[in-house]
């Protein structure tokens, strides 16, 4: 029997899975760097750094120029600048990946309960989902600072399973990176990955998942087909 046959809910990542947010990061990070007297960096550099939360992102960005002591000394100022710049433009430059809305709608129509779990701060996540019209699909939303630990720790996924009163085996995680896959494996959830996201510059084919789906609509169809055949 397929691991997807009993799935009743889905936990979906945000950056790199539903939205291409690198352009937002690019504007906010370079605004921060300018305040700190540093030159701009490229979207390609930023894409290698996102996915593990804002603190890790900002430390990685500063490490391009500064040593650990300098980073620690300026970290609070850098985070404040980054958050100001990000909130000012949040969602203005980001775009939906193909068939995201259609995929979410198909999952809902099939009776799946949906949660969004991201390492993005919740203060960025909530308005972004609303701006892009995605908030209507999700019963539960957790950001990277909503709980004591973030992905790849399994806590956020286990929390959603408890919220939905479902065993992890019935809750599929869908994401673009090893963070999502590691969290799902540790939580006991099946996991599907998309090939178009960021994944820290690594091939998604090297990630331990139960399948790669081209879009969220394909994910919805795959889950539905396993239900039909089970």
N, C-alpha and C positions, 0 to 999 in steps of 0.2 A: 504493500500500500504506500502511496506517495506521502511524503511528509507534509504535503499541502492539502491532503484530502480532508483533514479535520479543521482546517483554518476557519476561524470565525471573526477574526479581527486583524488589522494591520497597523504596524507602527512605521511611520514614514519619516525619513530624514528630510531636512530642508535644503541647506546649501549643497549644491552639486547634484541633488536628487530631484527636487521640484523646481528650484530657481538657480539660474546662473547669476550669482551675486558677486563674482569677482570684480565687475566694474564698480560696484558700490564700495567694496573693500579698497579698490585702487584709489578712488577719490578721497576716502576718509583717511587712509594710511598716509598718502602723500600730503594731505593737509596737516596731519600730525607731524610728519617729518619736517615740513617747512617751518613749523613753529619751533622745532628743536634745532633748526639750522642745518638740517640734512637734506640732501638732494632727493629727487623722486626716484622711485623704483618701478619696475614694469609689472604688468598684470601676470606675466608668465612667472616671475619670481614669487608673487603673492600666492598664486595657485598652488605652489608647493608647500605653503605654510598653513593654509586654512584647514579647519576640521577638528582641531583639538582644543577649541575654546579661545576666548579673547586674550587671556593672559599669555598663553603659549604663543599666539600669533604676534603679539606686540614684542615679546622677548626675542622671537626669531627675527622680526623686522629690525630691531635695534642691534641685534648681534651681527648684522651685515657691516656695521660700522664701529661698534663699541665693544669693549671687554665687559666681563661680568660685573665688575665693580661699578663701572660707569652706568651700566644698564640698571642696576639696583638703585643707584642714586637718583636716576631720572625716571624710574618706572611709574611712580604715582602721577607725575606730571604728564608723562606720555599717555597713560591710560585715560586720564581726564581729557586730554586733547583729542585722542582717538574717538572716545565716546561722543564728545560734542560734535565732531565732524560727521560721525556716522549717523547720529540721530537727525542731523540737519538734512541729510540726503537719502536716508533709509528707503530703499526701494526705487528711487528715481532712475537709477541706471541698470537695475537688474531686470532680467527677463525670464519668463516661464520657459522651461524646456518643452519640447514637443509632446503633445498628448497628455500633459499632466492633469489638466482640468477634466478631460474626457476619462482618464484613468481613474481619478478619484470618484467621479460621478458613477462610473461603472461598478466600482467596488461598493459604493453605497447602495446602488440599485440591486446588487447581489446580496445585500444584507450584512455586509461586513461593517463592524464598528471600527472607527479610525482614530488614531492618535498621531500627533506630530511630536517627535522627540529630536531635539537638535542641541548641539553644543553652543549655539549662538545665545547670548544673553536674552532672557525673556523680555526685557525692555525693548530689544530690537525685534524680537520674533513676533510678538503680538501685533504691532502695527504693520509689519511687513505682510503677514498673512492676510490681514484685513485689506490692505492696499491692493493686493493682487487677487482678491476675491476667493481666497482659499480657506479663510476662517470658517466658512459655512460647513465645511466637510468634517471638521474635527471635534470630537467630544472632549478630548483631553489634549493639552499642549504643555510640554515641559521644555524649558530652555536649559542651557548649560549651568545656570546658577539657581535653578528651581529646587534642586535636591543636593544633598551633601557631596555626591559624586556624579561625574558625567561619563558618557561613553569614552573609552571602551569598557568602563565598569558596567556590569549588568544591572546596577540598581535602577536606572530610569526605565528599562524595559520590564523589569520585575514589578516595578511600581504600577506601570500601565496594566500589566496582567492582573494585578490585585484590584485596580480600579474597575476593570471590566469583569472581574470574578471569573476569569478564564485561566486554565493551565497554560504555561508557556508554549506547549506543543500546538495550541490552537491559535497562536498569535504570531503572524509572520512579520519579520522586520525587513524593510526595504530601504536600501541606502546605496551610496556610491563609493564607500571606502572600507578599508580594513577595520576602522573604528566600529562601524556598524556590524560587520561580520563577527568581530571578536566579542562585542557586547551580546549579540544574539546567541552565539555559541555558549557563552558563559551563563546566559539566562535560561538556556534550554529552548529557545525559539528557533523555528526554521528561518532561513534568511535568503532573500533574493537581492542581487546587486545589479545596478545599471552601469553601462560601460562609458558613459559620457561625462562623468563627474571629475573630481579632483584627485582623490586618493593619494595625496602626498607625493605625486609624481611616479607612483608605482602602477604596474599593470593590474587591472581588476581581475585578470585571468589568474593571477597568483594568489588571489584572496579565496579563503575557504568559505564557499557559499553553496546553496542548494540549486543555484542556477543564475544565469545572467539573462536579464530581460532588456530589450531595446528601449522600452518605454513603460510608463506606469499603466498604460492601456493594455500592453502585452501582459504585464503582471496580473491585471484584473482578469484577462481572458484565461491565463494559465491556471489561476486559482479556481475559476469557474469550471474549467474543463476537468480538473481533478475532483471537484465536488460531483460533477455529473457522472464521472466514471467510477466513483467510489461506492 
